[in-house]
Amino acid sequence: MKKATQPETIVPILSVGGAEEDQTALSEILSRSASPLCPGSEFSLQTTSNLTSALAGLRQQTVPIVICESDLGVATWRELWAQVAQLPDPPFLIVTSRLADEYLWAEALNLGAYDVLAKPFHPAEVIRSVSQAWLYRSHRRTNRSLAAVGHAGVLNPESALAV
């Protein structure tokens, strides 16, 4: 009888948006899809519908990835990003929109977001974006730690990520 294996790493992700159907879709995609890029990792989605509760949660717990609807009603992803960018260890931000046009892509990436996802969500794109964000963040943090202690194998932490 084969034993079920536990994930080595549980990756918390915060989703910020008011549309319950989007939150449900993300939850289903992330819970049932294994990432070939992140074996041994499991994504754990937490959801909130507004900027205030998102910021409160992010100040209490380090979350590596935030998925945020571009328009939150009384706020936007830009307002969330302005606040979380000030945190000691800011999360990677993935912006979502039904109108993921060239303007949103350019604006989001230029202002520091990690990626933009179009809605309705395509499961493979969600897994790709979240997995790559997690891998990039993990490698960046590992290389910074090694460089901080003078590890001889890391001369330039950013060059370690060049492909």
C-alpha positions in Angstrom: 0.0 0.0 0.0 1.5 3.3 -1.1 1.6 6.1 1.5 0.4 9.5 0.7 3.3 11.9 0.7 3.1 15.3 2.3 4.3 18.4 0.5 7.8 19.6 1.5 6.7 23.2 1.2 3.3 24.8 1.6 3.2 28.1 -0.3 0.6 30.5 1.0 -1.0 32.7 -1.7 -3.4 35.6 -1.0 -6.1 36.3 -3.6 -7.7 39.8 -3.4 -10.9 40.3 -5.3 -14.7 40.7 -4.9 -15.8 38.2 -7.4 -16.6 34.9 -5.6 -16.6 32.9 -8.8 -13.0 34.0 -9.5 -11.9 33.1 -5.9 -13.6 29.7 -6.4 -11.9 29.1 -9.7 -8.5 30.0 -8.4 -9.0 27.7 -5.4 -10.0 24.8 -7.6 -7.1 25.3 -10.0 -4.5 25.6 -7.3 -5.8 22.8 -5.1 -6.1 20.1 -7.9 -3.2 21.0 -10.1 0.3 19.8 -9.3 3.0 22.1 -10.6 5.7 20.3 -12.6 8.0 23.3 -11.9 7.6 23.0 -8.1 7.6 19.4 -7.1 7.2 19.0 -3.4 5.3 22.3 -3.1 1.6 22.7 -2.5 -0.2 26.0 -3.0 -2.5 27.2 -0.2 -5.0 29.9 -1.3 -6.3 32.4 1.2 -8.9 34.9 -0.1 -10.2 38.3 0.8 -12.5 40.7 -0.9 -11.0 44.0 -0.1 -7.8 46.1 0.3 -8.1 46.7 4.0 -8.3 43.1 5.0 -5.6 42.2 2.5 -3.2 44.7 4.0 -4.0 43.7 7.6 -3.2 40.0 6.7 0.0 40.9 4.8 1.3 42.9 7.8 0.7 39.9 10.1 2.0 37.0 7.9 4.6 36.9 5.1 2.8 35.7 1.9 5.1 35.2 -1.1 2.5 35.7 -3.8 -0.6 37.9 -4.0 -3.1 37.6 -6.8 -5.1 40.8 -7.1 -8.1 41.8 -9.2 -7.1 45.0 -11.2 -10.2 46.8 -9.9 -11.3 46.3 -6.3 -14.3 48.7 -6.4 -13.1 51.5 -4.2 -9.4 50.7 -4.7 -7.1 49.3 -7.4 -4.2 46.9 -7.6 -1.9 50.0 -7.7 -3.0 51.0 -4.2 -2.4 47.5 -2.9 1.0 47.5 -4.6 2.0 50.9 -3.2 1.4 49.5 0.3 2.9 46.0 0.0 6.0 47.3 -1.7 6.9 49.0 1.6 6.8 45.7 3.5 10.2 44.2 4.6 9.7 41.2 2.4 7.1 42.2 -0.3 5.2 39.5 -2.1 5.2 39.0 -5.8 2.0 40.5 -7.3 0.0 38.9 -10.1 -2.7 41.2 -11.4 -5.9 39.8 -12.9 -8.5 41.3 -15.2 -11.1 40.5 -17.7 -9.7 43.3 -19.8 -6.0 42.3 -19.7 -5.0 44.5 -22.6 -1.6 45.8 -23.6 -2.0 48.9 -21.5 -2.6 46.9 -18.3 0.3 44.6 -19.1 2.7 47.5 -19.6 1.5 49.4 -16.6 1.6 46.5 -14.2 5.0 45.2 -15.3 6.5 48.7 -15.3 5.2 49.4 -11.8 6.6 46.2 -10.4 3.9 43.5 -10.7 5.3 40.1 -11.5 2.6 39.0 -14.1 -0.9 39.7 -15.4 -3.5 36.9 -15.8 -6.5 37.3 -18.0 -9.9 36.1 -16.9 -11.6 33.7 -17.2 -8.7 31.8 -15.8 -6.9 29.2 -17.9 -5.6 26.6 -15.4 -2.3 26.0 -17.1 -1.6 29.8 -17.2 -2.5 30.2 -13.5 -0.2 27.3 -12.5 2.6 28.6 -14.8 2.4 32.1 -13.4 2.2 31.1 -9.8 4.9 28.4 -10.1 7.3 30.8 -11.8 6.7 33.5 -9.3 7.4 31.0 -6.5 10.6 29.6 -8.1 12.0 33.1 -8.9 11.3 34.4 -5.4 12.8 31.3 -3.8 15.9 31.4 -5.9 16.3 35.1 -5.4 16.1 34.8 -1.6 18.4 31.8 -1.5 21.0 33.6 -3.6 20.8 36.8 -1.5 21.3 34.7 1.7 24.3 33.0 0.2 25.8 36.3 -1.0 25.2 37.9 2.4 27.4 35.3 4.1 30.0 35.5 1.4 29.3 32.2 -0.3 32.0 31.8 -3.0 29.6 30.2 -5.5 27.5 33.4 -5.7 29.4 36.3 -7.2 26.4 38.2 -8.5 23.1 36.9 -7.1 21.0 38.3 -10.0 23.2 36.5 -12.6 22.4 33.2 -11.0 18.9 33.6 -12.4 19.9 34.4 -16.0 19.0 31.6 -18.4 
